[in-house]
Amino acid sequence: MVGAAEVLSLLVRQAATVAVAESLTGGLIGATFTSVSGASQSFRGGVISYATDLKHRLLAVPEDLLRREGAVHPEVAAAMAAGVARLCEATYGLAVTGVAGPEPQDGKPVGTVHVAVSGPGNQIWQRRLRLEGSRERIRVETVDEAIDLLASVLKGNNGEHTG
């Protein structure tokens, strides 16, 4: 796994910026980035949209999508990523939505997580995770996976790509 410092360095070298939209991680991704000295060169900020209605109101996730699929869905993660990039005027948006537990949500089992990166030209890269363990472990692993997906995008090793 790639660390936050390396991702921030890649962003600086590419004259790019990132903003984050977090749900289950509750600000851990933003905290991870801002723990790195010099983060302000490439980290714009973020939105913690823990409540489903905030995903629509703050990040422009379509209401009908949220009604139809619930908050834990790949299209929701993609819309969150695009929405936060737009809102924060960042080159890239990084978003996570999922179920950390202890109970399932919207019919999705604990450990279901969707990660998305929105980039230039309306490109979207996504990763679907099935994590196990405690609530805290799921949240920490989500942070690691999100940073790793963004690193892959920045390095041009895009993995799964849509859009």
MDAnalysis code that builds the backbone (N, CA, C; Angstrom):
import MDAnalysis as mda
import numpy as np

u = mda.Universe.empty(489, n_residues=163, atom_resindex=np.repeat(np.arange(163), 3), trajectory=True)
u.add_TopologyAttr("name", ["N", "CA", "C"] * 163)
u.add_TopologyAttr("resid", np.arange(1, 164))
u.add_TopologyAttr("resname", ["MET", "VAL", "GLY", "ALA", "ALA", "GLU", "VAL", "LEU", "SER", "LEU", "LEU", "VAL", "ARG", "GLN", "ALA", "ALA", "THR", "VAL", "ALA", "VAL", "ALA", "GLU", "SER", "LEU", "THR", "GLY", "GLY", "LEU", "ILE", "GLY", "ALA", "THR", "PHE", "THR", "SER", "VAL", "SER", "GLY", "ALA", "SER", "GLN", "SER", "PHE", "ARG", "GLY", "GLY", "VAL", "ILE", "SER", "TYR", "ALA", "THR", "ASP", "LEU", "LYS", "HIS", "ARG", "LEU", "LEU", "ALA", "VAL", "PRO", "GLU", "ASP", "LEU", "LEU", "ARG", "ARG", "GLU", "GLY", "ALA", "VAL", "HIS", "PRO", "GLU", "VAL", "ALA", "ALA", "ALA", "MET", "ALA", "ALA", "GLY", "VAL", "ALA", "ARG", "LEU", "CYS", "GLU", "ALA", "THR", "TYR", "GLY", "LEU", "ALA", "VAL", "THR", "GLY", "VAL", "ALA", "GLY", "PRO", "GLU", "PRO", "GLN", "ASP", "GLY", "LYS", "PRO", "VAL", "GLY", "THR", "VAL", "HIS", "VAL", "ALA", "VAL", "SER", "GLY", "PRO", "GLY", "ASN", "GLN", "ILE", "TRP", "GLN", "ARG", "ARG", "LEU", "ARG", "LEU", "GLU", "GLY", "SER", "ARG", "GLU", "ARG", "ILE", "ARG", "VAL", "GLU", "THR", "VAL", "ASP", "GLU", "ALA", "ILE", "ASP", "LEU", "LEU", "ALA", "SER", "VAL", "LEU", "LYS", "GLY", "ASN", "ASN", "GLY", "GLU", "HIS", "THR", "GLY"])
u.atoms.positions = np.array([
    [0.837, -1.197, 0.000],
    [0.000, 0.000, 0.000],
    [0.877, 1.254, 0.000],
    [0.427, 2.231, -0.720],
    [1.121, 3.510, -0.820],
    [0.602, 4.430, 0.285],
    [1.481, 5.226, 0.832],
    [1.087, 6.131, 1.902],
    [0.627, 7.489, 1.402],
    [0.036, 8.240, 2.316],
    [-0.486, 9.570, 2.004],
    [0.621, 10.512, 1.535],
    [1.800, 10.431, 2.142],
    [2.896, 11.328, 1.762],
    [3.279, 11.134, 0.301],
    [3.332, 9.879, -0.142],
    [3.677, 9.606, -1.538],
    [2.604, 10.129, -2.489],
    [1.331, 9.946, -2.128],
    [0.231, 10.440, -2.962],
    [0.289, 11.963, -3.061],
    [0.507, 12.627, -1.944],
    [0.591, 14.096, -1.965],
    [1.763, 14.559, -2.813],
    [2.866, 13.846, -2.750],
    [4.029, 14.172, -3.569],
    [3.719, 13.991, -5.057],
    [3.026, 12.909, -5.392],
    [2.620, 12.697, -6.787],
    [1.719, 13.832, -7.267],
    [0.790, 14.241, -6.422],
    [-0.110, 15.340, -6.782],
    [0.671, 16.625, -7.031],
    [1.618, 16.940, -6.164],
    [2.430, 18.155, -6.330],
    [3.204, 18.091, -7.641],
    [3.826, 16.933, -7.915],
    [4.602, 16.784, -9.159],
    [3.730, 16.950, -10.396],
    [2.449, 16.588, -10.281],
    [1.536, 16.715, -11.421],
    [0.762, 18.031, -11.399],
    [1.082, 18.906, -10.455],
    [0.371, 20.179, -10.279],
    [-1.135, 19.937, -10.168],
    [-1.480, 18.932, -9.393],
    [-2.872, 18.538, -9.216],
    [-3.263, 18.642, -7.739],
    [-4.572, 18.621, -7.508],
    [-5.090, 18.693, -6.144],
    [-6.140, 17.603, -5.933],
    [-6.454, 17.343, -4.652],
    [-7.466, 16.349, -4.311],
    [-8.370, 16.898, -3.217],
    [-9.622, 16.461, -3.260],
    [-10.592, 16.718, -2.198],
    [-11.249, 15.376, -1.878],
    [-11.733, 15.226, -0.651],
    [-12.299, 13.946, -0.232],
    [-13.754, 14.084, 0.192],
    [-14.532, 13.040, -0.115],
    [-15.914, 12.928, 0.342],
    [-15.980, 11.632, 1.133],
    [-16.235, 11.760, 2.428],
    [-16.185, 10.597, 3.300],
    [-17.530, 10.335, 3.944],
    [-17.841, 9.067, 4.061],
    [-19.018, 8.652, 4.801],
    [-18.560, 7.799, 5.972],
    [-18.375, 6.500, 5.769],
    [-18.053, 5.607, 6.883],
    [-16.749, 5.939, 7.592],
    [-15.822, 6.618, 6.926],
    [-14.536, 6.941, 7.541],
    [-14.591, 8.214, 8.392],
    [-15.640, 8.983, 8.270],
    [-15.872, 10.112, 9.157],
    [-14.743, 11.123, 9.284],
    [-13.959, 11.308, 8.246],
    [-12.881, 12.291, 8.285],
    [-11.490, 11.696, 8.393],
    [-11.387, 10.377, 8.478],
    [-10.074, 9.745, 8.628],
    [-9.171, 9.937, 7.409],
    [-9.756, 9.976, 6.220],
    [-8.921, 10.171, 5.021],
    [-8.348, 11.584, 5.032],
    [-9.194, 12.567, 5.288],
    [-8.706, 13.944, 5.383],
    [-7.656, 14.096, 6.468],
    [-7.875, 13.462, 7.620],
    [-6.908, 13.526, 8.715],
    [-5.586, 12.872, 8.319],
    [-5.669, 11.786, 7.565],
    [-4.454, 11.103, 7.117],
    [-3.655, 11.990, 6.181],
    [-4.325, 12.624, 5.245],
    [-3.614, 13.531, 4.333],
    [-3.032, 14.730, 5.082],
    [-3.815, 15.338, 5.950],
    [-3.354, 16.561, 6.614],
    [-2.342, 16.296, 7.720],
    [-2.096, 15.037, 8.054],
    [-1.032, 14.726, 9.014],
    [0.345, 14.844, 8.369],
    [0.382, 14.949, 7.049],
    [1.634, 15.061, 6.306],
    [2.005, 16.537, 6.177],
    [3.218, 16.864, 6.570],
    [3.710, 18.238, 6.446],
    [3.689, 18.661, 4.973],
    [3.164, 19.844, 4.703],
    [3.093, 20.346, 3.334],
    [1.857, 19.913, 2.576],
    [0.918, 19.266, 3.261],
    [-0.289, 18.762, 2.596],
    [-1.072, 19.856, 1.883],
    [-0.982, 21.074, 2.377],
    [-1.770, 22.168, 1.804],
    [-1.391, 22.479, 0.355],
    [-0.266, 21.976, -0.106],
    [0.115, 22.187, -1.500],
    [-0.812, 21.455, -2.465],
    [-1.422, 20.345, -2.001],
    [-2.241, 19.566, -2.925],
    [-3.567, 19.082, -2.337],
    [-3.765, 19.202, -1.035],
    [-5.025, 18.779, -0.425],
    [-5.935, 19.984, -0.263],
    [-7.109, 19.945, -0.916],
    [-8.027, 21.088, -0.913],
    [-8.978, 21.091, 0.281],
    [-9.433, 19.900, 0.702],
    [-10.407, 19.828, 1.783],
    [-11.356, 18.680, 1.528],
    [-12.508, 18.734, 2.191],
    [-13.435, 17.647, 2.000],
    [-14.767, 17.835, 2.687],
    [-15.605, 16.828, 2.524],
    [-16.946, 16.813, 3.088],
    [-17.155, 15.472, 3.776],
    [-17.621, 15.528, 5.015],
    [-18.033, 14.310, 5.703],
    [-19.546, 14.257, 5.573],
    [-20.007, 13.429, 4.663],
    [-21.450, 13.299, 4.404],
    [-21.933, 11.978, 4.986],
    [-21.933, 11.928, 6.292],
    [-22.313, 10.704, 7.000],
    [-23.801, 10.413, 6.802],
    [-24.624, 11.433, 6.859],
    [-26.066, 11.276, 6.648],
    [-26.359, 11.219, 5.145],
    [-27.253, 10.316, 4.764],
    [-27.576, 10.119, 3.350],
    [-28.062, 11.396, 2.678],
    [-28.896, 12.185, 3.337],
    [-29.418, 13.401, 2.698],
    [-28.308, 14.399, 2.370],
    [-27.215, 14.389, 3.128],
    [-26.108, 15.299, 2.835],
    [-25.368, 14.898, 1.566],
    [-25.400, 13.626, 1.229],
    [-24.780, 13.192, -0.023],
    [-25.459, 13.889, -1.200],
    [-26.756, 14.070, -1.104],
    [-27.490, 14.784, -2.156],
    [-27.271, 16.298, -2.028],
    [-27.515, 16.844, -0.858],
    [-27.480, 18.303, -0.687],
    [-26.094, 18.917, -0.866],
    [-25.062, 18.253, -0.387],
    [-23.723, 18.834, -0.466],
    [-22.927, 18.362, -1.674],
    [-23.169, 17.123, -2.103],
    [-22.330, 16.526, -3.146],
    [-23.064, 16.260, -4.455],
    [-24.349, 16.618, -4.504],
    [-25.162, 16.475, -5.719],
    [-25.335, 15.026, -6.182],
    [-25.321, 14.093, -5.245],
    [-25.663, 12.716, -5.597],
    [-27.164, 12.713, -5.912],
    [-27.558, 12.182, -7.061],
    [-28.976, 12.217, -7.441],
    [-29.883, 11.569, -6.382],
    [-30.951, 12.289, -6.031],
    [-31.908, 11.783, -5.038],
    [-32.518, 10.456, -5.453],
    [-32.853, 10.323, -6.741],
    [-33.474, 9.079, -7.191],
    [-32.513, 7.898, -7.065],
    [-31.217, 8.120, -7.268],
    [-30.216, 7.072, -7.082],
    [-30.172, 6.645, -5.612],
    [-30.158, 7.611, -4.714],
    [-30.132, 7.299, -3.284],
    [-31.393, 6.550, -2.851],
    [-32.542, 6.959, -3.384],
    [-33.804, 6.281, -3.066],
    [-33.809, 4.844, -3.593],
    [-33.328, 4.693, -4.813],
    [-33.367, 3.391, -5.493],
    [-32.332, 2.407, -4.931],
    [-31.111, 2.879, -4.690],
    [-30.010, 1.981, -4.340],
    [-29.532, 2.103, -2.890],
    [-29.889, 3.193, -2.221],
    [-29.333, 3.447, -0.904],
    [-27.978, 4.119, -1.036],
    [-27.370, 4.408, 0.091],
    [-26.112, 5.170, 0.098],
    [-24.889, 4.318, -0.220],
    [-25.018, 2.996, -0.109],
    [-23.873, 2.112, -0.299],
    [-23.974, 1.470, -1.676],
    [-23.410, 2.171, -2.659],
    [-23.536, 1.740, -4.048],
    [-22.396, 2.368, -4.849],
    [-21.881, 1.674, -5.871],
    [-20.770, 2.239, -6.645],
    [-21.099, 3.561, -7.343],
    [-22.334, 3.695, -7.843],
    [-22.704, 4.955, -8.502],
    [-22.762, 6.110, -7.502],
    [-23.121, 5.808, -6.268],
    [-23.134, 6.839, -5.226],
    [-21.706, 7.289, -4.942],
    [-20.787, 6.343, -4.815],
    [-19.380, 6.701, -4.584],
    [-18.846, 7.558, -5.726],
    [-19.168, 7.181, -6.964],
    [-18.711, 7.948, -8.126],
    [-19.276, 9.365, -8.113],
    [-20.557, 9.495, -7.800],
    [-21.178, 10.824, -7.746],
    [-20.601, 11.655, -6.604],
    [-20.318, 11.015, -5.475],
    [-19.686, 11.725, -4.356],
    [-18.309, 12.254, -4.758],
    [-17.530, 11.424, -5.454],
    [-16.190, 11.833, -5.880],
    [-16.254, 13.015, -6.842],
    [-17.143, 12.930, -7.820],
    [-17.292, 14.036, -8.775],
    [-17.815, 15.283, -8.076],
    [-18.745, 15.094, -7.159],
    [-19.330, 16.230, -6.444],
    [-18.332, 16.960, -5.583],
    [-17.482, 16.233, -4.872],
    [-16.517, 16.906, -3.996],
    [-15.414, 17.581, -4.807],
    [-15.040, 16.990, -5.933],
    [-14.045, 17.635, -6.794],
    [-14.580, 18.974, -7.297],
    [-15.837, 18.958, -7.716],
    [-16.480, 20.179, -8.203],
    [-16.606, 21.213, -7.082],
    [-17.127, 20.784, -5.944],
    [-17.354, 21.677, -4.811],
    [-16.066, 22.333, -4.317],
    [-15.000, 21.558, -4.252],
    [-13.728, 22.051, -3.715],
    [-12.762, 22.519, -4.799],
    [-13.219, 22.484, -6.047],
    [-12.388, 22.898, -7.180],
    [-11.046, 22.180, -7.180],
    [-11.117, 20.855, -7.089],
    [-9.932, 20.010, -7.068],
    [-9.818, 19.228, -8.379],
    [-8.616, 18.858, -8.721],
    [-8.375, 18.045, -9.904],
    [-9.003, 16.668, -9.748],
    [-8.848, 16.105, -8.545],
    [-9.366, 14.773, -8.251],
    [-10.295, 14.817, -7.045],
    [-11.329, 13.996, -7.095],
    [-12.186, 13.772, -5.939],
    [-12.030, 12.321, -5.525],
    [-11.919, 12.088, -4.233],
    [-11.774, 10.745, -3.688],
    [-12.918, 10.517, -2.721],
    [-13.693, 9.466, -2.937],
    [-14.889, 9.243, -2.109],
    [-14.991, 7.807, -1.628],
    [-15.564, 7.671, -0.429],
    [-15.841, 6.351, 0.135],
    [-17.232, 6.334, 0.742],
    [-17.924, 5.226, 0.527],
    [-19.212, 4.986, 1.165],
    [-19.311, 3.497, 1.436],
    [-19.877, 3.137, 2.572],
    [-19.947, 1.728, 2.897],
    [-20.554, 1.471, 4.257],
    [-20.411, 0.219, 4.685],
    [-20.992, -0.233, 5.950],
    [-19.871, -0.720, 6.862],
    [-19.609, 0.039, 7.928],
    [-18.569, -0.349, 8.884],
    [-19.134, -1.202, 10.016],
    [-20.445, -1.209, 10.159],
    [-21.068, -2.033, 11.195],
    [-21.423, -1.225, 12.426],
    [-22.033, -1.828, 13.364],
    [-22.118, -3.274, 13.537],
    [-23.277, -3.937, 12.789],
    [-24.205, -3.152, 12.239],
    [-25.383, -3.711, 11.558],
    [-25.319, -3.451, 10.056],
    [-25.943, -4.319, 9.232],
    [-26.061, -4.040, 7.797],
    [-26.811, -2.724, 7.564],
    [-26.620, -2.149, 6.373],
    [-27.305, -0.907, 6.004],
    [-27.838, -1.052, 4.588],
    [-29.070, -0.620, 4.375],
    [-29.682, -0.669, 3.045],
    [-29.564, -2.057, 2.416],
    [-29.634, -3.093, 3.240],
    [-29.534, -4.455, 2.742],
    [-28.126, -4.895, 2.393],
    [-27.129, -4.052, 2.674],
    [-25.731, -4.379, 2.367],
    [-25.046, -4.876, 3.634],
    [-24.289, -5.971, 3.517],
    [-23.630, -6.520, 4.701],
    [-22.480, -5.642, 5.204],
    [-22.182, -5.793, 6.478],
    [-21.038, -5.118, 7.074],
    [-19.781, -5.475, 6.278],
    [-18.954, -4.483, 6.006],
    [-17.723, -4.685, 5.246],
    [-17.844, -4.361, 3.772],
    [-19.059, -4.042, 3.307],
    [-19.255, -3.619, 1.917],
    [-18.840, -2.156, 1.802],
    [-17.877, -1.889, 0.941],
    [-17.365, -0.525, 0.784],
    [-17.140, -0.245, -0.693],
    [-17.486, 0.978, -1.105],
    [-17.217, 1.432, -2.470],
    [-16.319, 2.658, -2.405],
    [-15.254, 2.613, -3.209],
    [-14.284, 3.705, -3.283],
    [-14.295, 4.211, -4.723],
    [-14.243, 5.522, -4.885],
    [-14.207, 6.084, -6.242],
    [-13.274, 7.281, -6.297],
    [-12.645, 7.435, -7.433],
    [-11.833, 8.606, -7.743],
    [-12.417, 9.232, -8.997],
    [-12.630, 10.534, -8.938],
    [-13.067, 11.308, -10.098],
    [-11.875, 12.132, -10.551],
    [-11.652, 12.152, -11.872],
    [-10.501, 12.900, -12.378],
    [-10.837, 13.722, -13.590],
    [-9.831, 14.300, -14.190],
    [-10.018, 15.146, -15.368],
    [-10.806, 14.430, -16.460],
    [-11.594, 15.197, -17.176],
    [-12.386, 14.637, -18.270],
    [-13.518, 13.755, -17.799],
    [-13.984, 13.964, -16.579],
    [-15.077, 13.187, -15.996],
    [-14.776, 11.691, -15.903],
    [-13.508, 11.353, -15.809],
    [-13.138, 9.951, -15.651],
    [-13.418, 9.507, -14.219],
    [-13.818, 8.250, -14.090],
    [-14.084, 7.655, -12.778],
    [-13.335, 6.327, -12.686],
    [-12.649, 6.138, -11.571],
    [-12.012, 4.864, -11.255],
    [-12.660, 4.370, -9.972],
    [-12.926, 3.065, -9.908],
    [-13.640, 2.540, -8.745],
    [-13.020, 1.261, -8.226],
    [-13.298, 1.021, -6.954],
    [-12.875, -0.214, -6.304],
    [-13.993, -0.630, -5.352],
    [-14.375, -1.903, -5.432],
    [-15.381, -2.446, -4.514],
    [-14.652, -3.340, -3.516],
    [-14.930, -3.122, -2.252],
    [-14.239, -3.865, -1.202],
    [-15.216, -4.724, -0.411],
    [-14.727, -5.859, 0.040],
    [-15.439, -6.717, 0.992],
    [-14.477, -6.917, 2.154],
    [-14.616, -6.088, 3.167],
    [-13.685, -6.105, 4.294],
    [-14.272, -6.868, 5.461],
    [-13.399, -7.369, 6.297],
    [-13.823, -8.117, 7.476],
    [-13.149, -7.544, 8.711],
    [-13.751, -7.850, 9.853],
    [-13.149, -7.423, 11.109],
    [-14.027, -6.430, 11.837],
    [-13.426, -5.782, 12.799],
    [-14.139, -4.811, 13.625],
    [-14.488, -3.566, 12.831],
    [-15.374, -2.776, 13.384],
    [-15.745, -1.493, 12.790],
    [-14.499, -0.638, 12.535],
    [-13.635, -0.559, 13.522],
    [-12.421, 0.258, 13.389],
    [-11.507, -0.290, 12.295],
    [-11.359, -1.603, 12.231],
    [-10.504, -2.194, 11.195],
    [-11.055, -1.894, 9.804],
    [-12.353, -2.020, 9.631],
    [-12.981, -1.718, 8.335],
    [-12.730, -0.267, 7.954],
    [-12.871, 0.635, 8.894],
    [-12.646, 2.063, 8.605],
    [-11.189, 2.327, 8.224],
    [-10.240, 1.758, 8.963],
    [-8.813, 1.970, 8.683],
    [-8.430, 1.354, 7.344],
    [-8.908, 0.142, 7.065],
    [-8.609, -0.485, 5.777],
    [-9.216, 0.300, 4.612],
    [-10.376, 0.907, 4.836],
    [-10.995, 1.741, 3.799],
    [-10.094, 2.927, 3.472],
    [-9.534, 3.569, 4.486],
    [-8.606, 4.684, 4.263],
    [-7.425, 4.211, 3.418],
    [-6.819, 3.092, 3.797],
    [-5.665, 2.567, 3.062],
    [-6.013, 2.261, 1.607],
    [-7.157, 1.618, 1.399],
    [-7.580, 1.257, 0.040],
    [-7.890, 2.497, -0.802],
    [-8.487, 3.500, -0.186],
    [-8.814, 4.737, -0.908],
    [-7.540, 5.448, -1.354],
    [-6.587, 5.560, -0.462],
    [-5.316, 6.217, -0.800],
    [-4.584, 5.405, -1.864],
    [-4.650, 4.093, -1.760],
    [-4.015, 3.221, -2.749],
    [-4.653, 3.371, -4.132],
    [-5.981, 3.475, -4.189],
    [-6.640, 3.663, -5.488],
    [-6.211, 4.985, -6.108],
    [-6.189, 6.054, -5.320],
    [-5.751, 7.344, -5.854],
    [-4.304, 7.263, -6.333],
    [-3.447, 6.586, -5.597],
    [-2.049, 6.419, -6.019],
    [-1.973, 5.697, -7.350],
    [-2.772, 4.653, -7.524],
    [-2.783, 3.904, -8.787],
    [-3.200, 4.791, -9.950],
    [-4.202, 5.607, -9.723],
    [-4.657, 6.533, -10.762],
    [-3.540, 7.512, -11.115],
    [-2.922, 8.070, -10.114],
    [-1.865, 9.067, -10.339],
    [-0.648, 8.467, -11.025],
    [-0.388, 7.201, -10.757],
    [0.754, 6.525, -11.385],
    [0.412, 5.997, -12.770],
    [-0.868, 6.100, -13.158],
    [-1.277, 5.631, -14.474],
    [-1.580, 4.146, -14.516],
    [-1.510, 3.491, -13.358],
    [-1.860, 2.074, -13.253],
    [-3.291, 2.010, -12.766],
    [-4.218, 2.326, -13.648],
    [-5.589, 2.632, -13.251],
    [-6.417, 1.479, -12.734],
    [-6.052, 0.274, -13.027],
    [-6.884, -0.832, -12.557],
    [-8.251, -0.752, -13.195],
    [-9.284, -0.802, -12.368],
    [-10.655, -0.761, -12.851],
    [-11.023, 0.663, -13.229],
    [-11.537, 0.853, -14.421],
    [-11.835, 2.181, -14.937],
    [-13.234, 2.209, -15.550],
    [-13.974, 3.236, -15.246],
    [-15.272, 3.438, -15.895],
    [-15.387, 4.905, -16.264],
    [-16.260, 5.198, -17.208],
    [-16.528, 6.606, -17.487],
    [-15.996, 7.115, -18.740],
])
